[in-house]
Amino acid sequence: MATFLYSIGRFAFRRRRLVALVWVALLAIAGVGAATASTATSNSFSIPGTEAQRAFDLLEERYPGQSADGASARVVFKAPEGEKITAPENADEVSGIVKELQDGSDQIASVADPFDKKAPAVSQDGTTAYISVTYDVSSFELTEETRDSLKNAGNDAREGGMTVEIGGDALMVMPETGITEVIGVVVAGIVLVITFGSLVAAGLPLITALIGVGIGVSAITALASVMDLGSTTATLAMMIGLAVGIDYALFIVSRYRAELAEGREREEAAGRAVGTAGSAVVFAGLTVVIALAGLTVVNIPILTKMGLAAAGTVVLAVLVAITLIPAFLGFAGERIVSRKDRKARKAAAEQAAATGEVLVGDAPRDNGGTRWSRFVQRRPVMVLLAGVIGLGVIAIPAASLEMGLPDDGAQPTSTSPRKAYDLLSDGFGPGFNGPLVGVVDLKNSDDQDAVLQRITGEIQKNDHVAIVTPPAPNQAGDTATFQVIPKDRPNSTETETLVHDIRDLGDTLKSEDGAEVYVTGATAMNIDFSEKMNDALLPYLALVVGLAFLLLMVVFRSILVPLKAALGFLLSVVAALGAVVAVFQWGWLGGLFGVEQPGPIMSVMPILMVGVVFGLAMDYEVFLVTRMREAYVHGESPSEAITTGFRHGARVVTAAAVIMIAVFAGFIGSSEQMIKMIGFGLAIAVFFDAFVVRMAIVPAVLALLGKRAWWLPRWLDRALPDFDVEGDKLRKKLDGDAAEGGSGKEERETVSV
């Protein structure tokens, strides 16, 4: 592996114009594809294998022409204080708005008058009513004229003293990440400047990462309509791709500068940097890809698409790192090194030339990383206990995790959708915003009317039910639908119990009468989704951690090091989940992070955090510990190897972590709760993993293990493939070639930076 990547690095350095041209061409092609592609029209959501999904599929089959993908809205009215919405003047105002909406757009499918005697939509106290609006197209296909018509529908009523609020997905827009995303990139640039002391060296990782992300996100945009990719797919891919792209470039540029400091020629330094740090990048990227692609085992299409799209962006980041980075290093010339270092090395070269000494490169110097590693090695037990206990305390809120999918009730209280949600809840009951849709398959039933009466009668007896609407059969008479309005909130345990009670009733009816009863709707889908996430978490965790364990065992030629890496990850991700619960569910420091409405954690969050954070955590593990392994293989003691790893890797890993935290934290400014939560969760998880686990717990454990950390049974050592990640074979080959060619001395005598 190292030898192969060494050749790629040297080739890219020599043929830098060709390599750069290829990547620019790919960026242009992807950009044209994104610009000319049709806009994605839906964020379809399905949960294969669940009862809610089977009911949804049955509805599409038995009620042809009634698309469930169309946008919908509710225009909610509340009469002025002391008045009724049914008063003639108020009723006339609402009916006029019904007519206004019907004439306002040709995308309207139906507008339901709240005073229609067949389906009234007026609260029992007569103060609240709502207009139901459905559209022929999805929310993303609505024209601005249609949206404006909906937004302005209640203006006259508001002027007359009525409260008018609008809910539903018709006004849904693409999420915005806000200025904080730009701030994240700016912070990354500042960190790079501080780390390298050179604007060129700092700008190179940013430019190459943006090229990789640009290609990836443009490709996703180009394929969004064809592959039905949701709006969050590109956001997650950009989030992950930008973070790892900067980090991977940082690793290779840092190693390139270290090779220059040892006296290598620029092309040789580029080859060795890609051969060594590039190997770590490839394997770190593989762990991220495994974690993201592993989301397919959950069998939720939206998660599968998000995972594969983000994995593709990571693959691009790896390819950019091992090809475009060495090409840009060729363009950078001497400017890749800070002006101060260039002057120092020039002075050293002049002095060496004057005295006839051989310049062999800079001697290793102590830095913050070496001092910290020695401190940890002097007090490993104290550091280990402090890290484990600290993360354990932060993880405590995770035991109170409540999961759910967001609805308008999770919106900030200042928004119109949230106000509409509260008006409906106050006027019609807490369960009105989460109606359950019952679907009855009557194909195998002999007495259909009796079955329907029994179903609705039994359901109405349930203590958690407020209203059961009469069943509405389809034209063929083989299917009927009805609505159940719970007494309790949509995300309450009582409503979840009600869903399971209705399904148990359906099992009884199927065995007795042959009729099949399904429960669907947003609330039932939410319950099924949460249960499926819970059921999939452990198998997914076992798959991802197991595959990564095998990969890291190949990389480190050890059993205990990969085991320690996996356990450290579990500790950091549970602590991060505890922090997410404290902020987003309990509301602690919610104002600081823009959380206006605490509530359940999105069902997708735990499994997504496991996938993404595991892959990213392994980046630091691979880069930091690979350098230790390299030093140990080349004859250093376990203690010296830890110090060497921190001498070369601590500053880079620290910078990489700060950059990744800044990039993820930038998404906390998103207008979409899911993106905000993901950004916070990933940022805090990287903080815990990089600074507590990798920089403190890892060296403490390695110090306690000593040589045992690198133990591997001989039979297993022979069985595992050797990819030479630490570059030992590459070094021997290069030293042998130098000896045969008689150029080893001359190579080290020449310094060109």
ABEGO torsion letter per residue (X at the ends): XAAAAAAAAAAAAAAAAAAAAAAAAAAAAAAAAAAABBBBABBBBBBBGBAAAAAAAAAAAABBGBBAABBBBBBBBBBBBGBBAABAAAAAAAAAAAAAAAAABAABABBBBAABAABBBBBAAGABBBBBBBBABBAAABBAAAAAAAAAAAAAAAAAGBBBBBBEAAABBBBBAEAAAAAAAAAAAAAAAAAAGBAAAAAAAAAAAAAAAAAAAAAAAAAAAAAGBBAAAAAAAAAAAAAAAAAAAAAAAAAAAAAAAAGBBAAAAAAAAAAAAAAAAAAAAAAAAAAAAAAAAAGBAAAAAAAAAAAAAAAAAAAAAAAAAAAAAAAAEAAABBAAAAAAAAAAAAAAAAAGBBBAEBBBBBBAAAAAAAAAAABAAAAAAAAAAAAAAAAAAAAABBBBBBBAAABBAABAAAAAAAAAAAAAEAAAABBBBBBBBAAABABAAAAAAAAAAAAAABAABABBBBBBBBAAGABBBBBBBBABBAABAAAAAAAAAAAAAAAAAAAAAGBBBBBBEAAAAAAAAAAAAAAAAAAAAAAAAAAAAAAAAAAAGBAAAAAAAAAAAAAAAAAAAAAAAAAAAAGBGAAAAGBABBBBBBAAAAAAAAAAAAAAAAAAAAAAAAAAAAAAAAGBBAAAAAAAAAAAAAAAAAAAAAAAAAAAAAAAABABAAAAAAAAAAAAAAAAAAAAAAAAAAAAAAAAAEAAAABBBAAAAAABBBAGAAGAAAAAAAAAAAAAAGAAAAAAABBBX
